[in-house]
Amino acid sequence: MKFYKMHGIGNDYIYFDCMKGEIENPEKLAIRLSDRHFSVGGDGIILLCRSDRADCRMRMFNADGSEGKMCGNGIRCIGKLAHDLGYVKGDTCTVETLSGIKTLKLFLGDDGLVSSARVDMGAPALEGKSIPSALEGESVVNRPVEIGGKTYNITLVSMGNPHCVVYVDPDGVDLEKNGPLFENSPLFPERINTEFVRVNDEKDLTMRVWERGSGETMACGTGACAVAVASVLNGYCKKNEEITLHLLGGDLKITYTDDTVYMEGGAALAFTGDVDV
């Protein structure tokens, strides 16, 4: 099968066009192909599939084979792939995900191909149980908890994927040590993605992210959205104003409104290839 290696500011996945046929056992395929030393390499695989409810459907599998409900950087690349392969005409695209249908505004380059996209990510979930977590309350904002024998003040946000936001200097965090402690904490029955954040000013934030099932990644779209929401809830940023998130792979622009969260960033094709599946 032909594959497309694509990335959204460094958050790279291996994409397959499944509009005309499904792939059997994508969980095993994700594990096999994601290895960066012995295979193609990536944070996982993403499938472009048919949908009866939207222009297309996205399925995303982490490097450990677990299926994710949503992927912010991945969905921009799905919009690019659907458009550039001719399945979508014009500058809008609807994508069905396990977190609902998302609408994308596509921005085209001089070559007529998609270079970036703006995604309506929907409203965040804030209730402790809906993250899901073992913590009670309509929201979990700046709440002290013990993880790995140390106390952290955390804010929980779900953007289809569960996120735990911690305000510490991300440059001083040992993610290989601390990331798994958060991911596998008994506070989070379905594991958690964790963002370590520095506030530069009310419109500028720096973050690193540990993703469940993948480890530290260059970028995380839903994570950047969660950080923007958490930063508004904690009083660091303001609603209805664009916030720049600096990630290892580049920048994302996030706007948290009364109704939804908008995310804007690049979508790039790195290379194509063929693999036996």
Stockholm file with secondary structure:
# STOCKHOLM 1.0

chainA/1-277         MKFYKMHGIGNDYIYFDCMKGEIENPEKLAIRLSDRHFSVGGDGIILLCRSDRADCRMRMFNADGSEGKMCGNGIRCIGKLAHDLGYVKGDTCTVETLSGIKTLKLFLGDDGLVSSARVDMGAPALEGKSIPSALEGESVVNRPVEIGGKTYNITLVSMGNPHCVVYVDPDGVDLEKNGPLFENSPLFPERINTEFVRVNDEKDLTMRVWERGSGETMACGTGACAVAVASVLNGYCKKNEEITLHLLGGDLKITYTDDTVYMEGGAALAFTGDVDV
#=GR chainA/1-277 SS CEEEEEEETTEEEEEEEETTCCCSCHHHHHHHHHCTTTSSCCSEEEEEECCSSSSEEEEEEETTSCEESCCHHHHHHHHHHHHHTTSSCSSEEEEEETTEEEEEEEEECTTSSEEEEEEECCCCBCCGGGTTCSCCSSCCCSEEEEETTEEEEEEEEESSSEEEEEESCGGGCCHHHHHHHHHTCTTCTTCCEEEEEEEEETTEEEEEEEETTTEEESCCHHHHHHHHHHHHHTTSSCTTSCEEEEETTEEEEEEECSSCEEEEEECEEEEEEECCC
#=GC SS_cons         CEEEEEEETTEEEEEEEETTCCCSCHHHHHHHHHCTTTSSCCSEEEEEECCSSSSEEEEEEETTSCEESCCHHHHHHHHHHHHHTTSSCSSEEEEEETTEEEEEEEEECTTSSEEEEEEECCCCBCCGGGTTCSCCSSCCCSEEEEETTEEEEEEEEESSSEEEEEESCGGGCCHHHHHHHHHTCTTCTTCCEEEEEEEEETTEEEEEEEETTTEEESCCHHHHHHHHHHHHHTTSSCTTSCEEEEETTEEEEEEECSSCEEEEEECEEEEEEECCC
//
